[in-house]
C-alpha cells in the first residue's frame, strides 16, 4: 500500500485539534504519515499537537516562525516535506470518517484517477451535525471539468487526496489577497491539466466544521465572493482561457445578487 502524507495546518484550534488528529490515527488505511504544521499558535494547540506526536510515531510536528495569516504557507511547508505517493489535506477542526482514505486510495490505485474529493456533512462548534445527512449513494463517483469548477468550487479541501506526481511543484498561492480561496485557485489549476484524472466521490466521508461566527457576517461573505472571483480570474489569465470568463462572471453575479436579496430581508 502506498504511503499517504496527511497535511494539517494548525492555528489556535485547541478545542478541535485532538478530535481531528484522532480521526486520522483511526483510519482503516494505515500507511500514513501525519504532518502537522503549526502556524505560530498562541493557545494550547502547540502542546496538544506535540503530545500527540510523542504517542504516534507516524506524526511529525513542524512550525512556522511567525503566523502567515492563512493556511497556504503551512500547507506548502507540509507538501515540501511530504514523502507520500499521495497527499491528503485536512484542516485542524474537520473530522474524517474511518474509511475515508481507504475509499479514496483504493479507487486511485485501481484506476488512473489522480485527484479525488468526497462529499461532506456540516458539524457545529460542538461536533453536532447541522441539517440532514444526504442518503449514501452506492459508491457513486462523478467527474467534472473546469467549467463546472469555474461556476462553483465544489471541492472541500479537507476531503482532497491527490497524487504527488500530479501536484508536482505547484503550490497554494501565499499572497494575502488569496486567503480563503488559495485552495480554489489550486484546484482549478490542477483540473485544467491534461493529465488530471479527477473523481468526486459521492460518499459523506468528512465532517466539515462550520463556525457560525466566521462566515455569518454579510461583509465577510461579500469579501469571500470577491476573492473567489479574483481566484477564478487569475486562473483564466494564467491559463489564457478567456472564453470561459462569462461562466465565472455569471456565477459570481448570481451569488452577489442572492446575497443582496438576503440583506434586504434582514
N, C-alpha and C positions, 0 to 999 in steps of 0.2 A: 504493500500500500504506500502511495507517495506521501511525502511529508507536506502538511498544510501549515502555513505560517499565519497565525491569527494576530492581527494588529489592533491594539486597543489604545487609542489616545485617551489620556486621563486628565481631567481637570476638575478639582473640587466636587467629587462625586461620592463623598464618604458614605452617604446613605444607600448607595446603589452598587458600588464597585464590587463588593463581595458576591452579591447575587449574580452580577454579570460574569465574574470570573468563575464562579461555581458552575454556571451554565455551560461554560467551555470545558471545564475539567470533567463534567459529567457527560460529555459527548460519547456516543457509542463508537464513533470513529476515533481511534486513539493515537494515530501517528501525527501528533501536532506539536508545534512549538507556540507558546503564548508570549507575545512581545508587548509588554506594557510600556508606553512612553508617556511619562508624567510631564505635563506641560506647566511645570512650576506651580503645583497645587499649594494652597495655603491652609488647607484643613487636614483632617486625619487620613485623607486618601493615600498619601505617600506611605505612611506607616502601615496601613492595611494592605497595600499592594506589595510592599517589601515582605511583610509577614507571609502573604500568600506564596510569594516566590520561594521563600525558605522551605515551605512544606510541599511545594510542587516543583520537582526538578525540571519539568518541561517549560517552566515560566522564567522569563528574564525581564529585569527591570532596567529601564533607561529613563533619563530625564533631560529636559531642555534647560539651559542655564537661565533663561527668562521666559515669561509667558508670551506666546506668539500671537495671542488674540484670536486664534481659531484652530481647528483640528488639522489643517493642511500640513503644517510643519511637523508635528509629531507623527502623523500618518506617513509622511515621506521618510522621516528618520527610520520608522519601523520597516518600511519597504527596503531601505538601503541595507539593513542588517538581516533581512529575512533570508532563510536558506531553503524554503519550501518550493516544490514544483507548483503548488497552488498558494494563492494569497487570499485570505479572508479578512474582512473588516468588521469590527464590532465597536460600537460606541459604548462609553463607560456606564450607561444607565439602561441599555437594552438587554434583552434576555433571549437566549437561543433555546429552541426545543431540543431534546436529547439526540434526535436522529437527524438534525439539520445537516451537519457536514457529511454524514454518510449518504444521505439522499443526493446531495449535490455532487460529491466526488464520484459516486458510483455512476451517475449519469455522464459525467465528463470523461471518466475512464473508459466507458463503454461506447462512446461516440466521439465525434470530432469537435464537440462543444467545448469552448474555452472561456466562456463567460456566462455565469448563471446568477440569478437572483431569485427570491421567493416572495410569496405573499406574506403579509404581516398583520397582526392584530394590535390594537392600541391598549396600553395599560396606563393607569394614572400614577400619581406620586406614591401611592400605597400598593402598587403592583396589582390593582384590581382592574379587570378587563373593562374597557369602555365600549358599550354597544355590543351587538351580537357578533359572534364569530361566524364568518361565512362557512357554509357547508363545505366539507372537504371533497374536492373533486378526486377522481381516481387518477392519481399521479399525472395529471394533465400538465403538459408544458406548451408554451406558445412562444413563437419567435416574432420579434418586430424590429423594424429598422429605424433609421434616423428620422424619418418623417414623423413617426409616432412619438419618438422621444422629444422632438422639437415642439410638438403640440403640448406635451406634458411630461415631466420627469416621473416615471412610474417605477424607478429603481430605488429601493431603500438601501442606503449604504451598508447598514448592519446585516443585510441579507446577501451581500455580494461575495461570491467566490470566483476568482479568475486565475488563469494560468500566468505564471511569472513571465513566460515567453511572450504572451500577448501584450502584457504591460510594458515589457522592455524597459527603456529608460524614460518612459512617460511618467509624470508625477502630478499630484494635485497642485493647482495654482495657489501660491502662497501669498498673493497680494491682498491687501486689506479689503479691496472692493469685492473680492470673490468669497469672503467669509459667508458661509451657509449655502453657497452654490458651487464651491470648488469641486464637489463630487459630481454634480450635474454636468459641468464642463468636461470632466474627465470621461464620464460615461459616453457622452456624445462623440468625443474624440476617438474612443475605442470602437464604438459600434460602427463608425464610418469607415473603419479599416476593412479592406477587402478580406483579410484573413480572419476577421472576427466571426465566430460562430456563437450566437447568443441565444439563450433559452431562459424564459421566465417560468419558474415552476409554480403552478397554482396550488401550492400547499402552504398553509399558515405555519411557518417554521420559526417565526420570530415574534417576540413581543416588543413592540416599539413604544418607548415611554413618551407620552405626550404631556408636557409640562404646561398646564393651563396658563400659567403666568407668562411664559416666554413668547407664545405666539398669539396671545389674546389681544394685545393692543392693535388697533386698526393701523396705526402708523407703522408698526412692526411688519404687518402683512404687506403694506404698500412697499416698504423698503425691500422685503424679500422678493416681491414681484419685479421690482426694478432691477434687482441683482440677477434674477433669473433671466430677464430679457437681455441684460448685459452678457451673461454667460453664453446664451444661445447666439447672440450677435457676434461675439468674439469667435465662437466656433465657426460660424458661417464665413467670417473674414479669413480665418486661418485656413479653412478647407476650400475656400473660393467657391462655395456652393450657394451663390447669391440668389438663385432662382427659388430656393426654399424659404427665403425671407418672409413671404406672406403667411406661411404656416405659423411661424413663431409670433409674428406681429398679431395675427388674428387671435391666437390662443391667449396672449397676454392682454389684448384689448378686452376680450370677453371676461377674463378674470378680474380686470380692473373695474369694468362696469358692474360686475356682480358685487365686488367689494363696496363700490359706491352706493349701490342699491341697499345693501345690508346696512350701510351707515345711515341711510335715510330712515330706516325702521327704528333705529335705536334712539 
